[in-house]
Amino acid sequence: MNIYLDKFDKKLEEIGLHFLRYADDCNIFVKSKMFADQVMKSVSSWLERKLFLKVNATKTKVGRPTKSNFLGFAFFKTGEKWQYKPGDNRKAKLYEKIRLLLCRRKAAV
């Protein structure tokens, strides 16, 4: 599988696209929705034709980076620089776990 993903990375770099990939999850960043639709169609076609990988249409979507969540992280832009932070749902889960562990009503044994 790693050989296939290396080919995928090289293909995206050849085209000049900015992307994030971790294992088989991938985000590709472009400037416009029209270009995003074109890229999604061509990348999906290329993955199926060249690498014989099936793209899950229910998980695949086109959207703004600020509205997306990739592996539990959200993205935001400060000036010209993009940054990331833990997503809101991840923070809520962490706070809930901490609240259970540090409950004042339970005596430490």
N, C-alpha and C positions, 0 to 999 in steps of 0.2 A: 504494500500500500504506500510506503514511503517513496518509492520510485515514482509512482503516479503523482503524488502530491508535489514532488520536486519538479516534475514536468509542468504541473499546473502553475506553480510559482514562477517558473521561467517564462511561461506563456503570458502571464499577467505583467511581468516586468518588461517583456518585449513590447507589449501594447502600451506600456507607460502608465499603468493604473496603480493607484495607491490602495493597499489592501492589508487586512489583518487576517491571519489564519492561525488556528490552534487545532491540531489534529485534523478532523474533517469539517470543522466549523470555519466559515470564512465570511468576512465582510469586505466589500469592494466599494471604494468611495470615488464618486464622480461629482461634477459640478451641477448638472441639471437632471431633472426627472426624465426628460426625453432621452438623454444619453444613457441614463441608468437602465431604462427599459431595453434599449438596444444592447447594452453590455450584458444584461441578464440573459437575454435571448441567445446571444452569441456564445457566452460562456457556458450556459446550460447545454447548448448544442455541441460545443467542443468537448465538454466532459463526457457526454453520452457517446459521441462518435469516436473520439480518439482514445479515451481511457475506459470506456465501457462502464462508467459510473452512473447511477441513477440519481437524479436531482429530485429531492422531495418537494413537490409543488406546494404542499400545505405549509411547510416551514419557510419557503422562499418568499421574500417580500422586497419591495422597493420602498424606501423611506428615508427620512432625514436622520443623520447621525445623532443629533441631539434628542431625537425621539426613540432611538433604538437602545437595546440592551444587549451587550455581547459578553457572554460568560460571566454575568453578574455585574458588569461595569457599564456605566453610562458615560457619554462623551459630551464635552462642552468646549466652547472656543473662547479664549481670552486674547483679544487683539488678533494677531496673526497665528497664534499658537494653539493647537488642539491639546486638550488634557482629558484625563479620565478620573472617575471617582466611583466608589461602590454605588450600585443602583439602590434606589429607595427601598425596594422590597428586600434586598440583602441587609441593609441597615436595620430594617424593622425586625428581621429574623434574629440578627445579632443582639439587638437590644432586648428582645424577648428572652433569649437564652441567658443573657447576663442578669436580667430581672429574676429569673427562676433560680439561678445559682446564688445570687446575693440577697435573697429574700430575708428581710429582717425578722420575720415571725418564726423562722426555723432556727433552732438552736444548733450550733456547731458541735459535733460529736468527735 
